Amino acid sequence: MPRPPLPVGSHGQIMYRTLGPRRVRARALVRTTDGRRHDISRVGRSREHARQVLLTAIRELVGTPDGEITPESTVERVAQAWLDDL
């Protein structure tokens, strides 16, 4: 049975490669909201730093569609969306 595809907006396993002293590359596949997979990689000073930089890049790439309400949305934004629907 084949492996199920990555859910939209998520990333796969993060892989690491040491490039030299204090240089580590973190890499992962990401499925964006348009359904495409992207191979994203970032370099950091340590494994944890590379991971944090990669996760930040993934959040920026995936983002949220314009106008979508998320858990981080303010009450003002939710109220405005509700008024717009009326």
C-alpha positions as CSV (number, residue, x, y, z in Angstrom):
1,M,0.0,0.0,0.0
2,P,1.5,3.4,-1.0
3,R,2.3,6.0,1.6
4,P,-0.4,8.8,1.8
5,P,0.5,12.2,0.5
6,L,1.6,15.0,2.9
7,P,-1.4,17.0,4.1
8,V,-1.7,20.5,2.7
9,G,0.3,23.0,4.8
10,S,2.6,20.3,6.4
11,H,6.1,19.2,6.1
12,G,7.8,15.8,6.0
13,Q,10.7,14.5,8.0
14,I,13.5,17.0,8.5
15,M,16.9,15.7,7.4
16,Y,20.2,17.2,8.5
17,R,23.6,17.4,6.9
18,T,26.8,18.8,8.4
19,L,28.5,21.0,6.0
20,G,31.5,22.0,8.1
21,P,32.3,23.5,11.5
22,R,29.3,25.3,12.8
23,R,27.3,24.8,9.5
24,V,24.4,22.4,9.4
25,R,21.8,22.2,6.6
26,A,18.2,21.2,7.5
27,R,16.0,20.1,4.6
28,A,12.3,19.0,4.3
29,L,9.5,18.5,1.7
30,V,6.6,20.9,2.2
31,R,3.1,20.7,0.6
32,T,1.7,24.2,0.1
33,T,-1.9,25.3,-0.1
34,D,-1.8,24.9,-3.9
35,G,-1.1,21.2,-3.5
36,R,2.5,21.3,-4.8
37,R,5.5,19.9,-3.0
38,H,8.6,22.1,-2.4
39,D,12.0,21.0,-1.3
40,I,13.1,23.6,1.3
41,S,16.5,23.8,2.9
42,R,18.1,26.3,5.3
43,V,21.6,26.5,6.9
44,G,22.3,27.3,10.5
45,R,25.1,27.3,13.1
46,S,23.9,24.1,14.8
47,R,21.3,21.4,14.2
48,E,18.7,23.2,16.3
49,H,19.4,26.6,14.8
50,A,19.0,25.1,11.3
51,R,15.8,23.5,12.3
52,Q,14.4,26.7,13.7
53,V,15.4,28.7,10.5
54,L,13.8,26.0,8.4
55,L,10.5,25.9,10.3
56,T,10.3,29.7,10.0
57,A,10.8,29.5,6.3
58,I,8.1,26.8,6.1
59,R,5.6,29.0,8.0
60,E,6.4,31.9,5.6
61,L,6.0,29.7,2.5
62,V,2.8,28.0,3.6
63,G,1.2,31.1,5.2
64,T,-2.6,31.4,5.2
65,P,-4.9,32.3,2.3
66,D,-6.0,36.0,2.3
67,G,-9.0,36.6,4.5
68,E,-8.9,33.2,6.3
69,I,-9.5,33.2,10.1
70,T,-6.9,31.3,12.1
71,P,-6.4,30.8,15.8
72,E,-4.1,33.8,15.8
73,S,-6.8,36.1,14.3
74,T,-7.8,39.0,16.4
75,V,-11.4,39.6,17.6
76,E,-11.5,42.7,15.4
77,R,-10.6,40.6,12.4
78,V,-13.2,38.0,13.2
79,A,-15.9,40.6,13.8
80,Q,-15.0,42.4,10.5
81,A,-15.3,39.0,8.6
82,W,-18.7,38.4,10.3
83,L,-19.9,41.9,9.3
84,D,-18.7,41.5,5.7
85,D,-20.8,38.3,5.5
86,L,-24.0,40.1,6.6
